Each structure stands twice: as C-alpha cells, then as structure tokens.
Amino acid sequence: MPYVVQAISLVGAVLILGAFLALQRGWWSPAQRRYLWANLVGAGLLTGVAVWDRRLGFIVLEATWAAIAGWSLLRRRAGP
C-alpha cells in the first residue's frame, strides 16, 4: 500500500509542477481550463495522501489549493 500512496503523491506533484512549468514557459495561461484542472486534480490527489498520512498542514494547503482551482473552474463555467 505505501507504494501506491507514493505513486499517487508523485502523480499529484507532477500535475501541479507541470502546470506551473507550463505557466512559467508561457505555454498555458492561468485562466485556461487545463491549467485549472491540472491544479485541481493534482491538489486533490495530494490532499488524499495528506489525509491518509494525517498531515494537517498539508491537508490544509492542498485542500485549499484544490478549492481555489475548483472555484476558478466553476467561475469560468458560469461566464464572466
């Protein structure tokens, strides 16, 4: 089981860091759905790992990160 948790955390980290790299390189913009989805899914995975590992600071960090990305996606869906 720990290997599965490690794999999940790596996927989450790659999604968030990959989105950050794409943003910094100018490939993506912060308002693009793919950027927001990468952040939402990545932070969601890392939140799950933090809950499994009982790391309160990381739970707060990643759950907030996911919530902000999710809120941004909902706002984009609703229009300007």
C-alpha positions in Angstrom: 0.0 0.0 0.0 2.7 2.6 0.7 4.0 2.2 -2.9 0.5 3.1 -4.2 0.3 6.1 -1.9 3.8 7.2 -3.1 2.7 6.8 -6.7 -0.4 8.8 -6.1 1.6 11.6 -4.5 4.0 11.7 -7.4 1.2 11.9 -9.9 -0.3 14.8 -7.9 3.1 16.6 -7.7 3.8 16.1 -11.4 0.4 17.6 -12.3 0.9 20.7 -10.2 4.5 21.2 -11.1 3.8 20.5 -14.8 1.1 23.1 -14.8 3.4 25.6 -13.1 6.1 24.9 -15.6 3.7 25.4 -18.5 2.5 28.6 -17.0 6.0 29.9 -16.5 7.1 29.0 -20.0 4.0 30.7 -21.5 2.5 27.6 -22.9 -0.6 27.9 -20.7 -2.4 30.8 -19.0 -3.8 30.9 -15.5 -7.3 31.1 -16.9 -7.1 28.0 -19.1 -9.2 25.0 -18.1 -6.3 22.6 -18.5 -4.2 24.6 -16.1 -7.0 24.7 -13.5 -7.8 21.0 -14.0 -4.2 20.0 -13.5 -4.1 22.0 -10.3 -7.5 20.7 -9.1 -6.6 17.0 -9.7 -3.1 17.3 -8.5 -4.1 19.0 -5.3 -6.9 16.6 -4.8 -4.6 13.6 -5.1 -2.1 15.3 -2.7 -4.9 16.1 -0.3 -5.9 12.4 -0.2 -2.3 11.4 0.5 -2.1 14.0 3.3 -5.3 12.7 4.9 -4.1 9.1 4.6 -0.8 10.2 6.3 -2.6 12.5 8.8 -0.5 15.6 7.9 -2.7 18.5 9.0 -0.6 21.3 7.4 -0.5 19.5 4.1 -4.2 18.8 4.3 -5.0 22.5 4.7 -2.5 23.5 2.0 -3.7 21.0 -0.6 -7.4 21.2 0.2 -7.2 25.0 -0.1 -5.3 24.7 -3.4 -7.9 22.3 -4.8 -10.8 24.5 -3.6 -9.3 27.6 -5.3 -8.8 25.7 -8.6 -12.3 24.2 -8.3 -13.8 27.7 -7.6 -12.0 29.1 -10.6 -13.3 26.4 -12.8 -16.8 27.0 -11.7 -16.5 30.7 -12.3 -15.2 30.1 -15.8 -18.2 27.8 -16.5 -20.6 30.5 -15.2 -19.1 33.1 -17.6 -17.5 36.5 -17.0 
